[in-house]
Amino acid sequence: MSVGGLDLFMIVPVLAVLFFGHLLYLHFTNPLRCIPGPRLFAISRWRLAYEDWKGTRTRKIHELHAIYGPVVRIAPEEISFNSLTALRSIYGAGSKAQRTEFYRMFDVYGRQNLFTFGPWQMHAERKKMLNHAYAKSTILRGHTAQMVEEMVVKFLKLLENEKETAGEIFTSLHYFSLDVITQFLYGPKYGGTTALTGRARDRRLLNDILDPSRRRLSWFAVHLPRFTKWLYSCSGTTEKIVSTLGLLPMKKPATYTGIRAHALQAWHDFKNASENEKNEYAGTTIIGRLWRLHRSQKGGILEDLDIASECADHLLAGIDTTSDTLMFLIWALSLPENQKYQEELIQEVLSIEDAQLTENGLPSAQCSDKLPYMDALIKEALRLHAPLPASEPRSFATDVVIDSFLIPKGTTVSMEPYALHRNSEVFPDPGKFNPHRWLGEGEQLNEMKKWWWAFSSGGRMCIGMQYV
């Protein structure tokens, strides 16, 4: 028997030699062989991919750290760390680590953006264009603060007028975050949504987020990128066969189609607006700021799709993170054992002086930022339920030494908030929701702050962290 002119009996031994040669390399030659970890994870990346498929990857890595220590080999060419020294080396200021190809799955309209840039220089250049708009002083004062305060009023009216929606907090909080983010990015006329006040078209945008097959598509895009790209590029008869066999991880059109279409339309509408209107929005919106840089060429070669991609990425990143953080906090406070924390929060809010309230009788944005107990509650919610708890992969262009281990260039290195936030030596009784841990003083509090990593760190720190 022959295959392509080759005798089958010749192919089998060759494949066997290649396979066992690979195993020998992993065990006796690969520089990573000295790093502790389970053997099956070191042999094949599919062992970790299996955990990813089950939705248990993050918890599994945490378990492995508990068994093997702060440095664990979780795949043939991937190492997970769980120490402050590694945190500084990989993510700290001045680190030369760059994002891996994993992030390219978040490109929008075929263009990279702040989230997907690999080289730190490109990321820093784009971030410089947006830093002022996301600065704490900008968020807490002026137009942005007023907009957020107005959205809080609309959210409270929604809870009062739509009992059914109010009872489903996942939905109502997503309406809130959708409206806040789109108003911040686009303003009311060119992409700002009104989901809180009942606009059906805007509310339907959440269908992109609710689709359960979104996670399956992400798995395929990460672990089988070429195959996934081929599946979605098929047309004609091949496309019909692929669809009939049920091979598509998610039916066409794929993930985030509605949200991305909305973001692209927002850019087209803004671009066609009058010069006076665009100039007006240049000081109050992200899309206006990028347009102004584009027009002045201070942003370098910033094309139409670059602006659209940047805004769409911020929209996608902001919806889930904002709403999920609020949802987990409210859920934690709703538990019977945490009733005392609810009462303490109520007392703090009632103690606010009238001068610090808005005309609607609610705490102002500036005032809310200065409530110590509220801050502790949010910190604890983000510690236990960070909206992005999983690994943040990086790689180095040269060999490096991290925690005494030689890491060859190109090796994927990562850390995860989930494991960092559950170090029992730093956070006593780490599985318990306890905001009081953040109200102390001294060395223990300082140490917790070093390990708290809800927004990443260094130059790649989340640009939107001031919204929390």
N, C-alpha and C positions, 0 to 999 in steps of 0.2 A: 504494500500500500504506500502511496506517495502523496504528498501535499505540496502543490506548487513545484513539482519536480524534485522534491526532497523526500527521501525515504523516511517514513514515520518513525522507524526504529532508530534513526539518527537524530531526529528532533528531540525525542524524549530524554536521552542522555545529556544533550546539550542544555536543555532546560533545567535538568536536575543539577548539572554542574554550576550553572548560573545562580540557581536558588541557594545551593549550599555555600557557594562562594560568597554570596551576599551575607548569609548568616555568619560565616567566618569573619568577614570584615566587621560586622556589627559587634562581634564578641571579642575579637583579638586585635583589631587594627584601628577602628574608629576612635578618635580622641574622646568621644563622649562615653565610651564604654565604662569609664570609672564612676560615672554619675549614677547614684542609686535610683532604683525604680523597678517596677515589675517587669519581668523578662518579656512578656508578650507585648507590652507597650513599646519596648525598645526594638522589637523585631519588626512590627508592622504598625503603620499609622492608622490602619483600619480598626484597631482595638479602641483607640480614642474616638474614632469616627462613629463607632457603634454606640458609645455613651452619648455622643452628640445627637444621634438619631433618636435615642430614648428621651432626650431632654435632661440628661443627668450629668453632662460633662462637667459643669462647674462644681457640683457637689462631689463628684468622683475625684477631681483634682485636689479638692480640700481634704478628702479622705486619704489620698496618697501622701500629702504633706504630713498628715498626722502620723502616718506609718514610717515614712522614709526621711522626714526632716525638711528643712527649708529649701533644698535643691532636689528636684525630682525630674527624671527623664520620662516624659509622657508620650513620646513618639521617637522614631529613629533619629530625627533631626530637630526635635523640639524639647526645650527645657523650661520647666516652670519653677519660678523662684518665689520665696515668701520670707523676705528679710528686708530690713531698712537699707542695708548696704547695697543690695541688688536694686532696690527701688531708686536709689540715687544714681547708680551706674547706668541703668537702662532708661529711666524717665526723668532724671534730675536735670537741673539747668546745666547746659553745656554738653549734655550727652549727645554723641554722634549716632545714636541708634535711630533708625528710620522705620516707618511703617512698612509692613510687608505687602505683597500683592493681594492679601486677603481683603484689604480695604477697597480695592478697585471694584468690587461688586456694588459699591455704593456710588459709583460715578452716575451722574444724571445727564441725560441727553448726549451721552458719549463724552462728556467733559469732566475733568477732575475738579475738585473743589477743596475747601479748607479741610474737610474730613478725610479725603482720600489721597492727598498729596503724600508721597513717600519721603523724598528728600526734605530735611528740615528747613533748608533755605527757601524752598518754594512755599512751604507752609508759613514760614515767618513773614514772607513778603505779602501773602494774601491776608494774613491775620492783622498786619499793620494797617490795612485799609479799613478794618472793621472794629479795631480795639476801642476807639472812642465811643462808638454807638453802644457797645456792651459794657462800658465802664460803670462802676457802681454809682458814681455821681450822676451819670446820664439816666440810669434806670430809676433812681429814687427821686429825681427832680424833673420838673417841667413836663413836657408833652407825654413822655413815656409813663411816668408815674400817674398822671391824670388818666391816661388811657386804661391802665391796669385797675385803678380805683373804680372807673366806670364799668369795667367788665365784672368786677366783684358785685356791684349793685345789680347788674343784669343777671348774674348767676343766682343771687338770692331771690330775685323775682321769678326765675325759672323754678326754683325749688318750691316757691309758694304757689305758682300758677299751674305747674305741670306735675301733679303728684306722682303719676306713673313714672315719668322720666326721673324725677327726684329720687324715687326709690331704687333706681338702677344707677348707682353712683359711678360705675365705670363709664357709662354713656354721658351723664351730665358733666363729669369732670373733663371728658374728652371734648365736649362742646366748648367748655370754658377755655381749655388750652389751645384749641384750634382758633378760636376768635382772638385770643391774646396774641398768639404768634403771628397770625396773618396780618393783624392790624399793625404790629410792630414791624413786620417785613415790608408790607405793601401799602399800608394806610387804608382808609375806608373806601376809596374809589377804585383802586386798581389791584384788587385781589383780597382785600379784607373781607372776612366771612362774618355772617350773622347767625350762626347756628344757635346761639343762646336765645335769640328771639324768634326762632322757629322756621328759618328759611330752609325748606326741604332740600334744595339742591346742595346747600352747604353741609347739611347733616348727612347726606349720602356719601360724602367724602370719607366718612369713617368706615365705610364698607371695605376700603382697602386695608384697614388695620384689623378689622374683625375676621377677615378671611383666614380660616385655620390652615389652609394650604400654603400660606406665606412662609411658615417655618420649614415646610418640606422643600420649597423652592430654595430657601437659603442653604439648606443642607446640601442639595445637589450643586448649587453654585460654588460652595466652598470645597467640597470633596470630589466633585466630578465636573470641573469648570468647562473643559473642552466638550465633553459629551452634552452638557447642558446648553452650551452655546450652539452646538449643532442641532439639538432638538428644536430650539426656538428659531433657527434659521431655515428649517425645512419648509418647503412649499409644494404645491401641487399634489401629486399622488403620494409622495413620501410623507407629506404633512398629514394626509388622510390616514395613512397606515399608522403613523406615530400616535395620532389621536385615538384611532380605533383600538389600538393595543393598550391605551391608557398609560403611555410612557411619560407624558408631560407631568412634571411635579405640580404644576399649577396651570389651569386652563388659560389660554390666551384671551384677552390681553393679560400680561403677567402683573406681578406685584406693584402696588402704588400707582397704577395707571391713572386713576382718577385724580389723585393728588398732584402727580407730575403734570398732567394735562392742565389742571387748574393753575399751577405755578407758571407754566409756559404761557398760558393765556394772559396771566397777570403782567408778564413782561411785555407781551405784544401790546396790551392796552396802555401800559405806561409809556412805552416807546412812542406811541401815536398821540399822546397827550400834547397839549400846548407847552411851549417853553416856560411860560409863567407857572403852570401847574407843576411841571417837573422841578423847577427851581424851588417851589414851595415844599415839595416832598423831599428835596435833597437834604434838608436838615432834620427831618423827623422819621425817615424810614431807611431801611437797609437798601432797598432797591434804588431809592433816590441817591443815596450816598455813593453806591457803585456806579450809577449813571454819571454822576458828577465827576468821579475819578476817570471814568471811561472817556468823557468828553474832553477833560483836560489832559488826558494821556498820562496822568500821574500814576495810574495803576498799570503802566506798561501796556502790553497788548492784551486788553481785556475786551473780548468780543461779546456779541449779543448772547450767545449760548453760554458763555462763561458766567455772565451775570445771572441768567436764568437758572443755571445749574447751582450756583452758590445759594441763591434764595430758596430754591426747591429743597436743597439739602438741609438748610436751617429749619425749614418748615417740617420736614420729615423727622429731623432729630428732636425738635422741640415738642411735638405733639405727645408722643408716648412718654418721654422723660418727665415732663411737667405733670401730666395727669396721673401717671403711675406713682410718682412720689407722694402726691396729695392723697391718692387712693389708699396707699399702704399706711400713711399716717392716720387717716380717718378710721381705717379698719382696726389699727392697733389701739386707738383710743376707744373704740366701741366695745372692746372685749371687757367682760365683767371685772376681771382682775386689774384692769387699768382705769377703772372708774375714778380713782383718786387723782390720776393725771389729768383727766378731763376737768375735774373740779378746780385743780390748781391753775390750769390754763384760764378757766373762766374768771377766777379771781384776779389774775394778772391783767386780763383784758378790761375788767370792770374798774381797775385802778387807774386806767389811762385818763389823763386830764382832758377836759373839754377842748382845750386849745389844740390838742393833737388829733382831734377828730375831723373828718371831712364834713361837708354840709349835710351829708346823709347819715351822720352819726356813727360812721365807721372809722376805724383806725386808718390814718394816712399811710402811704407807702413808707415815708421816712420814719414814722412812729413804729410801724411793724418791724422795721429792721433793728430796732433798739429794745425789743422785748426778749430778755435773757431766757425766760422759760420756753417761749416759743422757739427760740434758736436751739435750745437743748432738745426739744421734741423733734425738730426737723433733722438735727444731726443724728439722733438715735434711729429715726425712721430710715435715713439714708445708710446708716451703718448696717442695719439688719436687712433692709430691702432696697438696696441700690438699684435703680432702674436698669443699669448696665453692670451686672455683677461679674460678667465673664472675663476671660483672658483678653489682654490687649497686646497682640503680637508685635514684636519688633525684631530687627536684625541689624548686625553691624557689617560694615564693608571691610573690616580688618579683624584679625584675631584679637580677642579680649580675654581678660581674666576677671571672673565675677565670683565672689565668695570662694576664692581659692581654686576654682575650676577653670581650665582653659576652654574657651568657647570659640570654635573655629568660625571664621567669617561666613556669613550666609545662614548660620544656624538660627532658627526661630527661638527667641526667648520671650517669655511672657510672665505676667503676674495678674492676679485677679482680686478685685475688691472683696469678693465673697470670702476668700481665705484670709486675707489681711485683717478683715473686720471680725474674725472669729478666733483670734489668737487669745486663748484663755489667760496667758500670762500678762497680757496687756489689758484685756477687757474681761474682768471677772464675771463668771456666769454669762458667757458671750451670747447664748441663745435667748436670753431674757431681755424684753423691751424695758429699758430703765433709763429714762431721760436724766435722772438725778446724777448719773455718772459724769455728766458734762457740767455739773454745777459746782464741782469741787475746786480745789486749788492744789498747787504743788506739782511734784514730779510725775505723779500718776496721770494727771490731766495732760501735762506736756507730752508724755509718752503716747497717750491715746491720740492726740492731735497728729503726731508723727505717722501713726499707722492708719489714720482715717483717710481714705483714698476714694471718695465718692466721685470726684471730678478729675481724676488723674493728676498729673503734676508736671512741672517744668513747662517748656514751651508749648507742649500739646495739651495743657490743661484746658478743660471745657470752657469755651468762650462765653457760654450762656449761664455760668454758675451764679451770677448775680440775680438771676430771676428767682432763685430759691430763697 
